Amino acid sequence: MNKFIVSAICGCLFFVSGFSQDKNIGELLNEIEQNNTELKGYQSFIESQQLENKSANNLPDPQLLGYYLPFGDNATGNYSEYQISQSFEFPTVYGSRSKWNDLKSIQLQTSYAKKRQEVLLEAKSVLVELVFLKKQKAVETERRTQSKQVFDQIQELYDKEQVGILDLNKAKIAWIQEQFVVQQIESEIQIVLSKLKTLNGGKTIDGFTPDIDLINEVATVERLWQEKLANDPSLQSLKAAETASLQKVKLEKNKVLPNVALGYNYQGVSGSNYSGFYGGLSIPLWNSNNKVKAAEADYEYQQVNTQVITASLYAQFQETYNRYELMLEKYNEYLTTMGNLNSEQLLFKAYMLGQYSFMDYYVELQFYRNASDRILQMEKEIQLLQAELLKHTL
């Protein structure tokens, strides 16, 4: 039995290119990305924000004014006037705001990439849970079969009056417990499949081979961190916010320049008329007060915020990396030790020879089974840590 467990676990230790398995996982993550309702909704939100940002750079509507003054005491006749004009900010403002909008668009894109990463990391974590629940089910199913064999053998011994009723009842309880464990795992598998269905936009997951290869070793901590700096949306969003904030400073400086108005004016009275062009400039006295200073203060904040959050993320990354290395080291030690043992069969033989009572046999058996379960649990934890360390590759 122990050989079965260890061989099942060792199958995930070898590093291969794993094209077919990785492809299956990759295809499933792509499917979830396409079907996930949260990502679809967030994409629509981003599109609306981008359009709203662009609309802020539109020209104001032109104005048409008219006067007709037939009343009053005058000798020159009725007076009429009309004017059409177009006002706009200083031309350089539109170019500066357009660049700012482009940078805000990049911010929104990194925001979507961050949300996408969160969804896919959750999906991959659920997949890891599914894989190891199925492995655990295979192990517990084998244990259930063995428990039934032990119970049948003890039943025969009981019928021959070679063991007492207590041993028979204990063996039966052990068999019932294993049946319950398998049923629990089957229930948990259905819960995990339901989570995957929700992540997949309500569509059932089909055609996925539940297997994941353990990578023997990830890159060094510094190399992996450099990859994250270049590709992780959480870090890219900080730089995007900082760059957009700097452009906002330039925009506010351009907005200090006067607004411009141009138009055409017509005035007529008693057969005489005057017409010509109209022009005007605003006097930027109050509207821009403190706006440049506010933008500069925000840029300074974004710079500091980038440094603080980057340092915090690096500390979290180092902690995860150290946990991963420690877990992988202990996992390999467990595998090496357990791979050289055939403890369950030896225990069973000793029990059959009368060297152990059933309770002693069962207690010893649980020790080795707990060790095997710990290996499976460690393997799952390593997979989850790997997924966290490599989430920038999703």
Secondary structure as the mmCIF struct_conf table of DSSP 4:
data_model
#
loop_
_struct_conf.conf_type_id
_struct_conf.id
_struct_conf.beg_label_comp_id
_struct_conf.beg_label_asym_id
_struct_conf.beg_label_seq_id
_struct_conf.end_label_comp_id
_struct_conf.end_label_asym_id
_struct_conf.end_label_seq_id
HELX_RH_AL_P HELX_RH_AL_P1 ASN A 2 CYS A 10
TURN_TY1_P TURN_TY1_P1 GLY A 11 LEU A 13
BEND BEND1 PHE A 14 PHE A 14
HELX_RH_AL_P HELX_RH_AL_P2 PHE A 19 ASN A 35
HELX_RH_AL_P HELX_RH_AL_P3 THR A 37 SER A 55
TURN_TY1_P TURN_TY1_P2 ALA A 56 ASN A 57
BEND BEND2 ASN A 58 ASN A 58
HELX_LH_PP_P HELX_LH_PP_P1 LEU A 59 PRO A 62
STRN STRN1 GLN A 63 LEU A 69
BEND BEND3 GLY A 72 ASP A 73
BEND BEND4 ALA A 75 THR A 76
STRN STRN2 TYR A 79 PHE A 88
HELX_RH_AL_P HELX_RH_AL_P4 PRO A 91 ASP A 159
TURN_TY1_P TURN_TY1_P3 LYS A 160 GLU A 161
BEND BEND5 GLN A 162 VAL A 163
HELX_RH_AL_P HELX_RH_AL_P5 ILE A 165 LEU A 199
TURN_TY1_P TURN_TY1_P4 ASN A 200 GLY A 202
HELX_LH_PP_P HELX_LH_PP_P2 LYS A 203 ILE A 205
BEND BEND6 GLY A 207 GLY A 207
HELX_LH_PP_P HELX_LH_PP_P3 ASP A 213 ILE A 215
BEND BEND7 ASN A 216 ASN A 216
HELX_RH_AL_P HELX_RH_AL_P6 VAL A 221 ASN A 231
HELX_RH_AL_P HELX_RH_AL_P7 PRO A 233 ASN A 254
TURN_TY1_P TURN_TY1_P5 LYS A 255 VAL A 256
BEND BEND8 LEU A 257 LEU A 257
HELX_LH_PP_P HELX_LH_PP_P4 PRO A 258 ASN A 259
STRN STRN3 VAL A 260 VAL A 269
TURN_TY1_P TURN_TY1_P6 SER A 270 GLY A 271
STRN STRN4 SER A 272 LEU A 281
BEND BEND9 LEU A 285 TRP A 286
TURN_TY1_P TURN_TY1_P7 ASN A 287 ASN A 290
HELX_RH_AL_P HELX_RH_AL_P8 LYS A 291 GLY A 339
TURN_TY1_P TURN_TY1_P8 ASN A 340 ASN A 340
HELX_RH_AL_P HELX_RH_AL_P9 SER A 343 MET A 352
TURN_TY1_P TURN_TY1_P9 LEU A 353 GLY A 354
BEND BEND10 GLN A 355 TYR A 356
HELX_RH_AL_P HELX_RH_AL_P10 PHE A 358 LEU A 389
TURN_TY1_P TURN_TY1_P10 LEU A 390 LEU A 390
HELX_RH_3T_P HELX_RH_3T_P1 LYS A 391 THR A 393
#
